[in-house]
Amino acid sequence: MVGSALCRLLESEGFEHILVRTRTELDLTDASAVRAFFAEYRPEYVFLAAAKVGGILANRDFPAEFIAENLSIELNVIGAAHEFDAKKLLFLGSSCIYPRDCPQPIREEYLLSGSLEPTNRPYALAKIAGIELCASHVRQYGRNFIACMPTNLYGPGDNFDPTSSHVLPAMIRKFHDAKVSGALSVTLWWDGTPRREFLHVDDMASACLALMRRYDADPARAAMLDIFVNIGTGEDVTIRELAETVREVVGYGGAIEWDTSKPNGTPRKLLDISRIREHGWAYSIGLREGIEDAYQWFLQRWQHS
């Protein structure tokens, strides 16, 4: 999803030499394959958007895969970017790196200030390791390797699989299926009270390009906190409010039931985006508009795939 959005944006901005590979063409967990790719093509600017991601269910069922695959991707790509002298690298992390009970909104300096949310700790630890890997290359080698921590992303190219998707695409899929089948109600996890922030993937792409152009690592100040930036909207909604909006967009008229036996996850995740605002970036796609866009993509692409 993020990679596709980045390519769309870069092409619209006139960039012509965009090096991309699908998962089947290049396995980023294969160190020798990644090294061979970098050796042949020598990319100058690297957006490391690839990751193994999923919602609470997937994180609960496959914790070993989540930490191992993400660590492998980070080690291989960041290592190859250094070895083959990339001018700049942007590593995409996640807002789940922050402690479960963070003060809100979450500032970058809250990293490692408390315990992580247990339901996605392996994934979060892998992303924290990626930040430190970038910072270590800045300190030791003077590399211009930076990172960004996006809030919850959604939009065209999302994963709508009911067993592995994140909350917003999962809702779209559930409400759509209920609408088609004529179901009288839809059951959602949690009790609807957690608050979440959502960012359309096209806004995420514009933030990444802004950082690649305007934000540089400084070897003289290469602590973890100095090389990464939060990306979000600075606004959040309850899961219950999100569900009502998705239901309206999809056009489902049935009831919403809440399965309170399932974990709520982190009570609230709202990012402080002061740092990226200082670099002249702001989001442009509102939540309802973005959900409408994501649902249209689902209707046109996902349900027929």
C-alpha positions as CSV (number, residue, x, y, z in Angstrom):
1,M,0.0,0.0,0.0
2,V,2.7,2.5,1.0
3,G,5.0,1.5,-1.8
4,S,2.3,2.0,-4.4
5,A,1.4,5.4,-3.0
6,L,5.1,6.4,-3.1
7,C,5.4,5.3,-6.7
8,R,2.3,7.2,-7.7
9,L,3.6,10.4,-6.1
10,L,7.1,10.1,-7.4
11,E,5.8,9.5,-11.0
12,S,3.5,12.6,-10.7
13,E,6.5,14.6,-9.5
14,G,8.4,13.7,-12.6
15,F,10.9,11.2,-11.2
16,E,11.8,8.7,-13.9
17,H,14.4,6.3,-12.5
18,I,12.2,4.6,-9.9
19,L,13.6,1.1,-8.9
20,V,10.9,-1.2,-7.6
21,R,10.4,-4.9,-7.2
22,T,7.5,-7.0,-6.1
23,R,7.7,-9.5,-3.3
24,T,8.0,-12.4,-5.7
25,E,10.8,-10.6,-7.7
26,L,12.9,-9.7,-4.6
27,D,12.6,-11.3,-1.2
28,L,13.9,-8.7,1.2
29,T,14.5,-11.3,3.9
30,D,17.1,-12.9,1.6
31,A,20.4,-11.1,2.3
32,S,22.2,-12.3,-0.8
33,A,19.3,-11.3,-3.1
34,V,19.1,-7.8,-1.5
35,R,22.8,-7.3,-1.8
36,A,22.8,-8.4,-5.4
37,F,20.0,-5.9,-6.2
38,F,21.9,-3.0,-4.6
39,A,25.2,-4.1,-6.3
40,E,23.6,-4.0,-9.7
41,Y,21.4,-0.9,-9.5
42,R,23.1,1.3,-6.9
43,P,20.0,3.2,-5.7
44,E,20.8,6.7,-4.5
45,Y,17.6,7.3,-2.4
46,V,15.9,4.5,-0.6
47,F,12.4,4.4,0.9
48,L,12.2,1.4,3.1
49,A,8.4,0.9,3.2
50,A,8.3,-2.9,3.2
51,A,7.2,-4.7,6.3
52,K,5.2,-7.6,7.6
53,V,2.1,-5.9,9.1
54,G,-1.3,-6.9,10.5
55,G,-3.9,-6.3,13.1
56,I,-4.3,-7.6,16.6
57,L,-5.3,-11.1,15.4
58,A,-2.4,-11.6,13.1
59,N,0.1,-10.2,15.7
60,R,-1.3,-12.5,18.3
61,D,-1.1,-15.6,16.2
62,F,2.2,-15.0,14.5
63,P,4.5,-13.1,16.8
64,A,7.7,-14.9,15.8
65,E,7.1,-14.2,12.1
66,F,6.4,-10.5,12.9
67,I,9.7,-9.9,14.7
68,A,11.9,-12.2,12.6
69,E,10.8,-11.0,9.1
70,N,10.8,-7.3,10.0
71,L,14.3,-7.6,11.6
72,S,15.5,-9.4,8.5
73,I,14.2,-6.8,6.1
74,E,15.7,-3.9,8.1
75,L,19.1,-5.6,8.5
76,N,19.3,-6.5,4.8
77,V,18.1,-3.2,3.2
78,I,19.8,-0.8,5.6
79,G,23.0,-2.8,5.5
80,A,23.0,-2.9,1.7
81,A,22.2,0.9,1.5
82,H,25.3,1.5,3.6
83,E,27.5,-1.0,1.7
84,F,26.6,0.4,-1.7
85,D,26.7,4.0,-0.7
86,A,23.1,5.2,-0.9
87,K,22.9,9.0,-0.5
88,K,19.9,8.8,1.8
89,L,17.5,6.3,3.3
90,L,14.1,6.8,4.9
91,F,12.9,3.9,7.1
92,L,9.2,3.7,7.8
93,G,8.3,2.5,11.3
94,S,5.1,2.6,13.2
95,S,3.4,4.5,16.0
96,C,3.2,1.2,18.0
97,I,6.8,1.8,19.0
98,Y,5.6,4.0,21.8
99,P,4.6,2.7,25.3
100,R,1.1,1.5,25.8
101,D,0.2,4.2,28.4
102,C,1.9,7.2,26.8
103,P,0.9,10.8,27.6
104,Q,-1.2,12.2,24.7
105,P,-0.4,13.4,22.1
106,I,2.7,11.2,21.8
107,R,6.0,13.1,21.3
108,E,9.0,11.5,19.8
109,E,10.9,11.7,23.1
110,Y,8.4,9.3,24.7
111,L,10.1,6.4,23.0
112,L,11.4,3.7,25.5
113,S,9.7,5.6,28.4
114,G,7.4,2.7,29.4
115,S,6.1,-0.8,28.6
116,L,4.9,-1.6,25.1
117,E,1.4,-2.9,24.2
118,P,1.6,-6.7,24.6
119,T,-0.6,-7.4,21.6
120,N,2.0,-6.1,19.1
121,R,5.2,-6.0,21.1
122,P,7.3,-8.2,18.7
123,Y,6.5,-6.0,15.7
124,A,7.1,-2.8,17.8
125,L,10.5,-4.1,19.0
126,A,11.5,-4.8,15.4
127,K,10.6,-1.3,14.4
128,I,12.5,0.2,17.4
129,A,15.5,-1.9,16.3
130,G,15.2,-0.4,12.8
131,I,15.4,3.2,14.2
132,E,18.5,2.3,16.2
133,L,20.1,0.6,13.2
134,C,19.6,3.9,11.2
135,A,20.9,6.0,14.1
136,S,24.0,3.7,14.5
137,H,24.9,4.1,10.8
138,V,24.6,7.9,11.2
139,R,26.9,7.9,14.3
140,Q,29.5,5.4,13.0
141,Y,29.5,6.1,9.3
142,G,28.0,9.6,8.9
143,R,25.1,8.2,6.8
144,N,22.1,10.3,6.1
145,F,19.6,7.6,7.3
146,I,16.4,8.9,8.8
147,A,13.1,7.4,9.9
148,C,9.4,8.3,10.3
149,M,6.7,6.9,12.5
150,P,3.3,7.0,10.8
151,T,0.0,6.6,12.6
152,N,-2.5,4.1,11.3
153,L,-2.6,4.1,7.5
154,Y,-5.3,3.2,5.1
155,G,-6.3,3.7,1.5
156,P,-5.9,2.2,-2.0
157,G,-3.8,-0.9,-1.9
158,D,-4.8,-1.8,1.6
159,N,-5.3,-5.4,2.9
160,F,-9.0,-6.2,3.4
161,D,-8.5,-9.8,4.4
162,P,-10.7,-10.4,7.6
163,T,-8.0,-12.4,9.4
164,S,-4.9,-10.2,8.8
165,S,-6.1,-6.6,8.1
166,H,-6.0,-3.6,10.3
167,V,-9.0,-2.1,11.9
168,L,-10.3,0.3,9.3
169,P,-10.0,-2.0,6.2
170,A,-11.4,-4.8,8.4
171,M,-14.5,-2.7,9.1
172,I,-14.9,-1.9,5.4
173,R,-14.8,-5.6,4.6
174,K,-17.2,-6.6,7.4
175,F,-19.8,-3.9,6.6
176,H,-19.6,-4.6,2.9
177,D,-20.1,-8.3,3.3
178,A,-23.0,-7.8,5.8
179,K,-24.6,-5.4,3.3
180,V,-24.3,-7.9,0.4
181,S,-25.5,-10.9,2.5
182,G,-28.3,-9.0,4.2
183,A,-27.0,-9.7,7.7
184,L,-28.9,-8.0,10.5
185,S,-25.8,-7.0,12.5
186,V,-22.0,-6.8,12.4
187,T,-19.9,-7.8,15.4
188,L,-16.7,-5.8,16.0
189,W,-13.8,-6.4,18.4
190,W,-13.3,-4.3,21.5
191,D,-15.9,-2.1,23.2
192,G,-15.5,0.9,20.8
193,T,-13.9,3.2,23.4
194,P,-10.2,3.2,22.2
195,R,-9.2,6.3,20.3
196,R,-7.1,6.0,17.1
197,E,-5.7,8.4,14.5
198,F,-5.8,7.6,10.8
199,L,-3.8,8.9,7.9
200,H,-4.6,8.3,4.2
201,V,-1.7,6.6,2.4
202,D,-1.4,9.4,-0.2
203,D,-0.8,11.9,2.6
204,M,1.8,9.5,4.0
205,A,3.6,9.4,0.7
206,S,3.7,13.3,0.5
207,A,5.2,13.3,4.0
208,C,7.9,10.9,3.0
209,L,8.9,12.9,0.0
210,A,8.9,16.1,2.2
211,L,11.2,14.4,4.7
212,M,13.5,13.1,1.9
213,R,13.8,16.6,0.6
214,R,14.0,18.6,3.8
215,Y,15.1,16.5,6.8
216,D,18.6,15.2,7.2
217,A,20.4,13.2,9.9
218,D,23.2,15.0,11.7
219,P,26.2,12.8,12.8
220,A,26.8,15.2,15.6
221,R,23.3,14.5,17.0
222,A,22.7,10.9,16.1
223,A,20.7,9.6,19.0
224,M,17.6,7.6,18.2
225,L,15.4,10.6,19.0
226,D,17.2,12.9,16.5
227,I,16.7,10.8,13.4
228,F,13.0,10.1,13.3
229,V,9.7,12.1,13.0
230,N,6.1,11.3,13.7
231,I,3.6,11.5,10.8
232,G,-0.1,11.8,11.4
233,T,-3.1,14.2,11.3
234,G,-3.0,15.3,14.9
235,E,-6.6,14.3,15.2
236,D,-8.2,11.1,16.5
237,V,-11.6,9.4,16.8
238,T,-13.1,6.6,18.9
239,I,-13.4,3.1,17.3
240,R,-17.1,3.5,17.8
241,E,-17.1,6.8,15.8
242,L,-15.0,5.2,13.1
243,A,-17.4,2.3,12.8
244,E,-20.4,4.6,12.4
245,T,-18.6,6.5,9.6
246,V,-17.5,3.4,7.8
247,R,-21.1,2.0,8.1
248,E,-22.5,5.2,6.5
249,V,-19.9,5.2,3.7
250,V,-20.6,1.5,2.9
251,G,-24.3,2.0,3.2
252,Y,-25.0,-0.8,5.6
253,G,-28.3,-0.4,7.6
254,G,-27.9,-3.1,10.2
255,A,-26.8,-2.9,13.9
256,I,-23.3,-2.9,15.4
257,E,-22.5,-5.3,18.2
258,W,-19.3,-5.2,20.3
259,D,-17.4,-8.3,21.4
260,T,-16.0,-7.1,24.7
261,S,-14.3,-10.4,25.3
262,K,-11.6,-9.4,22.8
263,P,-8.7,-7.1,23.8
264,N,-9.0,-3.4,23.3
265,G,-5.3,-2.8,22.7
266,T,-3.8,0.5,23.5
267,P,-6.4,2.9,25.0
268,R,-5.3,5.9,22.8
269,K,-2.7,6.6,20.2
270,L,-2.5,10.2,19.0
271,L,0.8,11.5,17.6
272,D,2.3,14.9,18.3
273,I,3.2,16.1,14.8
274,S,4.9,19.3,15.7
275,R,8.3,18.2,14.3
276,I,7.1,17.5,10.8
277,R,4.9,20.6,10.8
278,E,8.1,22.6,11.3
279,H,9.2,21.2,8.0
280,G,6.2,22.6,6.1
281,W,4.0,19.4,5.8
282,A,0.4,19.0,6.7
283,Y,-2.2,16.3,5.7
284,S,-4.9,17.1,3.1
285,I,-7.3,14.2,3.0
286,G,-10.1,14.1,5.6
287,L,-11.1,10.9,7.2
288,R,-14.5,10.5,5.6
289,E,-13.2,11.5,2.2
290,G,-10.4,9.0,2.7
291,I,-12.7,6.2,3.7
292,E,-14.8,6.8,0.6
293,D,-11.7,6.6,-1.5
294,A,-10.6,3.3,0.2
295,Y,-14.1,1.8,-0.3
296,Q,-14.2,2.7,-4.0
297,W,-10.8,1.0,-4.4
298,F,-12.1,-2.0,-2.6
299,L,-15.2,-2.2,-4.9
300,Q,-13.1,-1.8,-8.0
301,R,-10.1,-4.0,-7.2
302,W,-10.1,-6.1,-4.0
303,Q,-13.4,-7.9,-4.2
304,H,-12.8,-9.0,-7.7
305,S,-9.2,-10.2,-7.1
